[in-house]
Amino acid sequence: MEPMRRPGDAPTGYESGTIKNSRLLSGLTIDSIVFGVTLLWSTTSVHEFIQVANSKDVAAPIPVWMSEPRGHLTVQALKRDVMAYLALVAGGLARENDLAPNTMQQKMHIIKQLAYVENDAFVQACMAKLEPNTFLASVLVRCECPGFAIQPACFNPPPLPWRQVFY
């Protein structure tokens, strides 16, 4: 058994490490964690989506968040419109494929906004014309707290026959 320490004794190496780590973690709260959301667009899938969206094969109306009329949709316009729609609920700057910084709540709102895009009748009608297992973008969530982590966002697939747009 180790002898008891007296007040004023210098801490051991183990105790010093514990004190240092406790100080680092003591100020950490869920509000102090910063999140980023990044979309990695599939160039081929987005191009095919645009071809279908511009055709007359899709009867559903274009969603209100799309800025271009049918026949004039472009890859750049689709990406820009999706990012602008997501930026409505994001806390940070919207870049070509990134939204940051965001709080936990803002990150959850971005994920919900992606579900609204995915559940749109026009988007689903276009996705139905594409090959199975085709996705427009993969979504990554970054977490910056004392450290840094990045992981894929978790999405529940929509009910059949709807298609998953983001993964």
N, C-alpha and C positions, 0 to 999 in steps of 0.2 A: 504494500500500500504506500502510496506517495504521501510525503509529509504535507501538511497544510501550509499554505503560503501565508506570510504575514503581510499586513498592509504596508505598502511602499516597496515591496519586492518587485523587481523588474519582471514583466510577463515573459513566459517561455516563448519559443519560436512558434509553437502551435497556437498559443493564445494570441500572439501578435497577428498571425494570419487570420484568425477568426475575427478579431477586432477590425482589421482592415476590410475584410469581406463584408462584415456587418455594416460598416460605414457606407460602402458602395451600394448596398441594397436597401439601406434604410430610407432613402428618399424616393425609391422607385414605387410608383403607383400606376394603376392602369391608365390614368390620365397623362402620365409622363412618357408613355410608350408612343412612338411615332410610327405610322404605317404608310406604306406606299403601295400602289396597285399598278402593275405593269401588264399591258396586253402585248403578246407576241403574235402578230398577225401572220396567218398562213397566206402567203402571196398567191399561190395557185388557187386556193379555196375562195379567197376574196374576189379574185378575177372571175372565176366561174360564177360566183354569186351575182356579180355585177352584170354579167351577160344574161343570166336568167331574169334578173330584176328589170333590165331594160327591154326584155322581150314582151310580147303581148300574151304570153302563156300564163301569166299570173293575174288572176282576177281581183285579188284583194287590193284595197287602196293602200297607197304609200303612207307610212306612219308620219305623224306630224313633226317628229324630230328630224326627219330627213329634209334637207334644204333644196335638193334638186328634183325636178319632175322626172317621171319615168321617160326613158329614152335618153336622158342626159346624165344619168348617174355615172360616177367614176369611182375608181378605187380610192383615190385621195379624198373625194367627197364623203364616201361612206365612213372611212376612218375618222375624218374630221367631225362628221355629224355624231358618230357614236361617242367619241371623246368629249364633244361639247355637251352631249346629253348626260354623260357621267359626271362631268364637271359641275353640273347643277347642284349636286349633293356632296361634292368633294370639298375638302378644306384647303387644298393647295393648288399649285399651278398645274395646269393641264398642258402637257407637251404632246408630241405626236403619238406617243404610246404609253405615257406615264402620268399618274396623278399622285402628287405628294407635296407636302406632308399632310397626313390625315390622322384624326383621332380614331379610336376604336369604333365609335358610333358612326363617323363618316365612312370608314371602311365598310361597315355593314350596310350602309345606305348605297354605296357604290355597287356592292354585290347584289342588292335588291334591284337596283337600276338595270344591271346586266340581265336579270331575270325578266324585267319588263321588255327589254329589247328582244330577248329570246322568245317570249310568249306572244309577240306581235304577230297578227295574222299574215301580214305581208312577208315578214321574215321567215315564218314557218312555211309559207307557200313556196318561197324561193328555195329554202333548204330542202324541201321535198323533191325538188328537181335535181338535186346534187347526189353524188354517190353516197352510199351509206358510210358512216364513220368519218364524215367530212365536218370539220369545225372551222369557224372563221378565225378564232384566236385562242391561244392558251393564256390563262390569267395567272399571274404570279403575285403573291402578297409578300412584301418586305416588312420586317419588323426591326425597328431601331430602338433599342433600350440600352442598357449598358453595353450590350453586344449587338451583333447584326445577324439576322437570319432571313432566309428567303425560301418560300415553299409554294407549291401550286395551290390555288384556291380550290376549295371543295364545293362542288356543285352536285345537287341531286338532279338526275336527268328528269326532264319533263315527262308527263304521262304519254304513253303511246297513243296515237301515231306521231306525236310531235317529236321533233328532232332537237338534240342538244346542239347549241350554237357555240358556246364557250366551254372550255374544259381547263 
